[in-house]
Amino acid sequence: MAKKNVTFFCKECGYEAAGWMGKCPACGQWNTFTEAPSGAAASGKSSRPESPVYKANSFSWTDSAVTVRLGDAGKEHYSRHSTGVACLDGLFGGGITDGSVTLVVGEPGIGKSTILMQLINTFKSDSEILYVSGEESPAQIGMRAQRLGVTRNILICGETRFESIAEQIKEYKPSLCIVDSIQTLYSDEISGTPGSITQTREVTAGIIRIAKTNNISFILVGHITKDGSIAGPKTIEHMVDTVLTFDGDNTGGYRILKSVKNRFGKSNELAFFEMGDKGLRPVESSKALLVAGRPIDSPGSVLTSVLEGNEALICEVQALVAQSCYPNPQRMTSGPDRNRVMMLLAVCDKIFRLNMSSNDCFINVIGGLKISDPASDLAICAAVISSARGVSVRPNTLIIGEVGLSGEIRPVSRIMKRISEAGKLGITTVVIPGSLESSIEKEMSEFMSSGKAASDSLESIVRLYPDNLSEAVDMLFTRAD
């Protein structure tokens, strides 16, 4: 009796092995190996994998197997279709490009399906739109469309089998196809359950092949894991053209949609939305949104400016330092990177002796914004010191600067972009790294002489230039006359 050909693969990263292993050598996870019988080898077929990426040929989708020179490449005309919402068009690089594949991810209930249903109603194309749903029935989709006021008569496909969906796409030839969600799809040619590493990777590869050979735009809804990363293999993020992520508290009213990757435009662009009874609506005053309702003259509350793509956002950072009732003091962050906050707490404790070894510390960025810009270091330090001492910083002060391990304040990039909106929000003082004083004053004089609209408000702003953390604290906790 012939021996059955059996392979095993890791459900977390897709690593394949000839036998079962307790720990995956690729990702280090335990008990993630699953048996995956090789149907091709057992049936005596060729060694070429029968996956959707190859199966696409049987549906008359052609390959581009011709070698061309750079001067002859790109002769095809790829048009863009507007979403009907200006801020969404900016995330897509000016509209949804023909043949593009976009992945939209976010927490459950944050509004992924809602915004895609609204996009359908405003999408600027006369061709058919296909909505593939593996999580909801057509009746449920119809109820949501009625609630959101969607009047466009789209096609709804309740299939999860890739081969059946491919036949529907071949028959109707839509200009836009939405798949909600990619983790629910499976292929008969691939072993494993829907949502597994192999199924997700191969089905996505098949969809991309359909998109590129037929100029059909796809928007895929993706799940995330409990630690906030995109579910499935990391390969998916490399395969698609655009990755959009939803941030913000799904129990609150505001959402932040960010383009993490974009092959057809600028990445790291932001769009702000507010959830209401009729779905998500764009928020025009997004710059003022993050500082609206901030407390005045409150210890632990400061303002900083962070770069998100090409935009400089002024946001509020809050810190709470309190006596700990646990053997190990708590360190919790919502917005900034926890490891970087731990480093800044050590610097503050070393210089100012804040006794952080017996105090809990909580750092929060208002609005649910996740920041990674080191220019917010000085603001985080100021908020921690302010809360620990119970003294508020100078009112209406914007704090910008990166903090080193010895307490020095290091320069940051695009400083004029960061403070250009400061005057419009009522900011009267800006704290800037001292190493930038000469260049800033030169740029400021040129900016004033250029006659720009914001020059009057910038001229009245007081600019402070500390070189280290001690100087910054002396300036921040000294009231202006």
N, C-alpha and C positions, 0 to 999 in steps of 0.2 A: 504493500500500500504506500502510495507516494506521500511524502511528508507535506503537510499543509504549509504554504508560504504565508507567514504572519509577520507583520511589522507592528511596531509600537510608536506612538507619537505623543509629545507633550502637549497637553491642552492649553498651556499658558503661552508657550513660544513657538510650538510647531516642530520642535526638534524630533527627528526620527531615529530609531534604533532598532536593531534586529531582535532584541529581547527586552523584557520589562526591567525597569530600574526604579529604585525607591526615590532617588533624587535626580533631577534633571541636570546634566552637566552644563547646559547652556544658560538657563535662567536661575538655577539653584533652588527651585521649588520642589517640595516633597509630595509624593503620591499623586502625580499629575499625568502619568503615562497611561494611555488607553490603547487597547488592541484595535488595530485597523487592518483587517484582511485585505490583501492585494488581489482585487478581482481580476485584473489583467493577467497576472501571472498564473492564477488558478485556472483560468479558462484558456490559456495558451495563446493569448493575444500578443501583439507586438509590445515592445517596451515603451513605446510612446504613450505618455499619460493621456487618458481619456477624461479630460477635465473641460469645464465650460470654455476655457480660453482657446482650446482646440476645437471643441464641439461647435463653436460659432460658425465654422465654415459650412456645416451642413444646412444652415439657414440662409445660404447665399450671401453672406457678408464677406466681402473681399478683403484680402490683405494687401498692404503696400510693401511688396517685396522687391521694389525697383530701387537701385542705387542711383542717386542723383547728385549733382553738384549743388553747392550752397546757393549759387546764383539762380538756379532753377527751382530751388525749394521754396515753398510758401506761395506758389502761384495760385493755389486755391483761395477762394475768398471766404474768410471766416467772419460772419457778421455777428453783431451783438444785439441782444434783445433786452430792452429796458424792463425792469421789474415794476415800474410805475411808482417806486418809492426812491427818492433821491439818495438817501443814506444807504439803502441796500445796493443801489447801483455802484456806489463808491466801494463797498466791500467786495463786489465782484470785479472791480477794475473798470467800471463804465457800463456794466450790463452783463447778462449771462451769455457767454460765448458759445457758438455752435460747437458741438462735440466735446464740451467740457464735462468733467465729473467733479461734483462738489460734495464734501462730507460735512454734515451739520451735526454737532454733538452737544450734549448738555445734560444736566440733571433731569430725572423724571419729573414731569409736570412744570418745567420751566417755560415751555411755550414753543417747542420745536415744530410740532404738528400744526399749531395755531398759526405761526408766521408763514409756514409753507402754504397753508390753505388760503391765507390772505394774499400771498404772492401770486397764486393761481388766478385770482380775480383781477389783478392789475397787470398781469404779464402781457407785454406788448407783442403778440404774435397771433396770427389768424389760424394757425395750424392746431391740430389736436393736442391736448395735454392728457397724459396717462398717469393716474395715481395708483400705484401698487401698494397695497396695504396687507401686511401679514399680522397685524396686531388688532385691527378693528374690522368690523363687518361693513359692507357698503351702507347699511342703514345707519350705523353710528357716524360714518363720515358725512352722510347726508344731513344728520341732525346738527353736527358741528358746523357744516357749511351754512345751514339755515340760521344758526345762532350768530354767525359772523357776517351774515349778509352777502354770502358768495352767490352770485347769479350766473356764473359761467357754467355751461353744461359740459363738464369734463367726463372722461372715461375713468371708471373705477374698476380695478382688477383686484380681486380678493385672493389671488394665488400666492403661494410661497415656493412653488417648484420652478426652478430657473428655466427649464426647457419650455414650460408652458408660457411663462412670461415672455421669453424670447419669441415665441410664435405670435403672441399678441402684438409685440412691438413690430414684427415683420408685417403683420396684417394692417395695422393702423398707421404706422410711420409717424409717431408724434414728434413735435418739435421739442417737447420737454417731458421727461419722465421722472416722477418722484417715487422713491422706494422708501417705505416706512415700515420696518427698518431693515437694514442690511443683515442684521443678525438673525432675522427670521427666515431668510431664504436658504434653500438647499438645492443640491443637484443630485440626480439619480446616479451620476457617474462617479461620485465621490463618497467614500466611506465616512461615517461620522454623523452626529446629530446637528441640526441647525444651530448656528452660533458657535460651533467649534472652530478651532484655528484653521484647519484645512478647508472646511466648507466656506468660511467667511473669505479667506484669501482667494480661493479659486472662483467663487461666484463673483467677487469684485473684479477679478481679472477678466472674466467673461463680459461683465457689464462695460468695462473700459474698452474692450475690443469692439463691442457693438457701437459705443459712442464715437470712437475714432473713425470707424469705417463707414458710418452712416450719418455723421454730423448731427447726432441726437444729443441734446444736453440732459444730463442726469443730475439729480440731487438726492443723495443718500442720507438717511437719518441713521446715526450711530449711537450706540449705548456707551456709557462710561462705567468704570469699575468703582468700587467703594472708596478707593483712594483718589479718585478724580481723573484718572488717566483714561484714554480712549480704549474701549474694550476691543479685543481681537489682536491680531499680530501688528507690530509696529509697521510692517510692510504696507499696510493699507494707507497710512498717512503719506508714504512715499509714492504710492501708485496714483492717488487722485490728484487733481489739478488745484483744488482749493479746499482748505479746511476752515470752517467757521465754528467757533465755540461760543456757547452761551455762558455768561457769568452773572452773578447776582444771586440774591436770596429768592428762591422760588415762592416763599411765603409773603414776600414784599411786593411792592408795586412796580419796581424798576428792573429792567433787564439790560445787560450789556452784551452786544454781539460783536465779536472780534474775529478778524481774518488772520489766523495763525500762519497760513500758507496761501499764496496766490501766484500762479504762473502767468496770469493775464493782467496783473496789476500790482499795486503796492500791497505788501503784507503789513500786519499789525495795525490795520485801520479799525476804528471803533464806530459803533452806532448805538445810540441809547434809545430804549423803548420803555413805554409805560403800559402795564397790563390793565385793561379795563373790561367792562361787560361785552364790548364789541371786539375784543382781541387786543393785539399790540398796536400801539400808535407811536410814531417817532416823537422824540422829545427834542425840540428845537434848541432850547437853552441848556444844552448838555454840560457846558462849562460851569454854569452856575448851579447845576443840579447837585454836584458832589459837595458843595459847601452851603447849600440852602439849609436854614434852620440850625446852624451851628451855635453852640452856647457862647456867650460873650463873657470874658473875664473868668473863665473856668480853668482850673488847674488840670493839666494833662491833655489839653486840646490845642493843636497847632495846625498850621497850613503849610503845605509844600507843593512843589510843582514837579510832575513826573512826565516823561516822554512816553507816549503810546503811539507808535508809528510815526506819522508826521505831525501829530498833534501834541501840544503840551497841555496837560490837564492839571488844574489846581484842585487838590483834594485835601480833606481833613483827616489827620492822623490823631487818634486818641490813645492814651495810655492810662492804665490803672495799676498803681502799686499799693498793695495792702499787706498787712501782717498775715503771714501764713499760719494755718492751723494744721498743716500736714507735716510729716517728717521731711519730705522732699518738697520744696516750694514749686508751685505750678508755673509753667511758662506756656502761654497760649497766644497764638497769633491768628488773625483773620485778615488776610490781605498781603502783608509782607512775608518774605521767606523766613521760616522759623530759625534756621541755622544762622542766618545773618543777624537776626534780632538777638540771639544768644551771644554772638560775638560783640555786638554793640552794648549789651548789658554788662559784659565783662569789662569793657573799656570804661563805661560810666562808673562802675563799682570801684575800679582801680584808681580812678582820678578823684572821684568825689566821695568815696566811702559811703555808699548808699545802703550798705548792709543788705545786699540783694540775696544773700544766702539764707535769710529768714523771711523774705518777702515774696509774695506771689506777684507776678507781672502779666498783664494782659494788654495786647496791642491790637487795635482795630482800625481798619480803613473804612470810612463811611461810604455807603453806597454799594458795598460788595465788590469793589474793585481790587483785583490782585495786582500788586506792584512788584517789580523786580529792579527798578531803576536805583542805582546806588546813590543818586542825588537826594534820596529821601533819608539817608543815614542821619544827617544832622537834625532833621525834624523828629525822627524817632527818639534820638537821644534827648532832645529838648522836652519832648512829651513825657518821657520817663522821669527826668529830673524834676519837671514841674509837678508831676503827680506825687513823687516821693517827698518833695519838700512842701507840697500844699500851696504853692505859689504859682499864679498864672504868668505866662510870658507877656511881653508887650502886646497890646491889642492891635489887631489888623496887621499882623506881621507874617510875611512869607519867608520860609526858611529853606535854603537850598545848599547842599554840600555833601560830599562824600567824606566819611570819617575813617581814618586809618587806625591801626592798632595802638599807636602811640598817642592818639588823640589829635593828630594833625588833621586839618580840613583840606581836602584835596580838590582840585578844580573839576568841574563837570562841563559837558558839551552843550552847545546851543543855548547859552544862557539868555540871550535876548529873546529867543522864542519862548522861553519859560516865563519871563516877566512881562511880556508885551500885553498880556491880558490882565495884569495885576491891578492896574488903575481902575478898570471897569468894574471890578468886584469890590471896590472900596478899600483896597490894601494901601497902607500908608508907609510901611517899612519893609525892606527886603534885605535879608541877611545872605551875603554871597561870599564864597571863599576869597580870602585876601590875595591869593596869587593871581586872581583875575581882575584886580582893581584897575591897573593901567589899561588893559584891553577893553574892559567894560566902559570905563569913562570915555575912551576914544569912540567906541561904538555908540555910546549914548549920545555924544555930541553930534555924530553923523546922523543918528536917528532923529534927533531933534531938528536938525537943519534940513532934513528931507521933507518936512512938512506933512508927515503922516498924521492920520486922525488921532491916534493914541498918544501923540507926543506930549500934549498938554497934561494928560493924567500921569504920564511917566515922569515928567519934569518935577512934579511935586512929591514924588516918592523918595523917602530917605533911604540911602544905601549904606549898609554897614558891612565891613570887610574884616572879619576875624580870621586869624591864622591857625588857631587851635581851639579845642573844645572849651578850655577854660575862658578864653577871651569871648567866645560866643555866648557862654552862660552869663558872663558879666554884662554883655550888651542886651541879651534877651530879657533879663530879669531887672533891668534898670528902666524905670519909667521915663518916657520922653516928657520934656517940660511943656 
